[in-house]
Amino acid sequence: GEQAVADQYDKIRARLSNEIAQGLAEVERDGDKIIVRLAERGSFRSGYAELQPSFKPLLDKVGQSIADGSGLITIEGHTDNIPMAFSERFRSNWDLSAARSAAVADYLLDSSAIEDGRVSVTGLADTKPLVSNESPAGRSKNRRIEVIIEGS
């Protein structure tokens, strides 16, 4: 119920307080959903879907803070609107964003007690920008992973 969502929201914010202060994570509540937004900075190299080592401690904290719920978890990959430069692996930002969200899901499932059946992944390319893509700062903010926890 309402209280359970509020409690989990507070717990996630407390667990990620350092990363929130550094601008690496944001935690928002949207009704029964909790959105953990992870900045691209430090997470992936441009054009790649391999997790950078420096991103793993943050994902560990995210996993620990959501493992004990029972709500569904959706991991969304988002890019900016700049088309992919030549890449042998990814044809488009759709491919890249889907591969990044899958990489995060794989890591969370391996590193924490989250059950496989709770998790789905999706790549949204540049279809859900947070802010305008007109500036480098805006594009940087739009490149992100969102971990969305449904209230249980």
Stockholm file with secondary structure:
# STOCKHOLM 1.0

chainA/1-152         GEQAVADQYDKIRARLSNEIAQGLAEVERDGDKIIVRLAERGSFRSGYAELQPSFKPLLDKVGQSIADGSGLITIEGHTDNIPMAFSERFRSNWDLSAARSAAVADYLLDSSAIEDGRVSVTGLADTKPLVSNESPAGRSKNRRIEVIIEGS
#=GR chainA/1-152 SS CHHHHHHHHHHHHHHTHHHHHTTSEEEEEETTEEEEEEESTTTCCTTCCSCCGGGHHHHHHHHHHHTTCCSCEEEEEECCSSCCCSCSSCSSHHHHHHHHHHHHHHHHHHHSCCCGGGEEEEECTTSSCSSCSSSHHHHHHHSEEEEEEECC
#=GC SS_cons         CHHHHHHHHHHHHHHTHHHHHTTSEEEEEETTEEEEEEESTTTCCTTCCSCCGGGHHHHHHHHHHHTTCCSCEEEEEECCSSCCCSCSSCSSHHHHHHHHHHHHHHHHHHHSCCCGGGEEEEECTTSSCSSCSSSHHHHHHHSEEEEEEECC
//
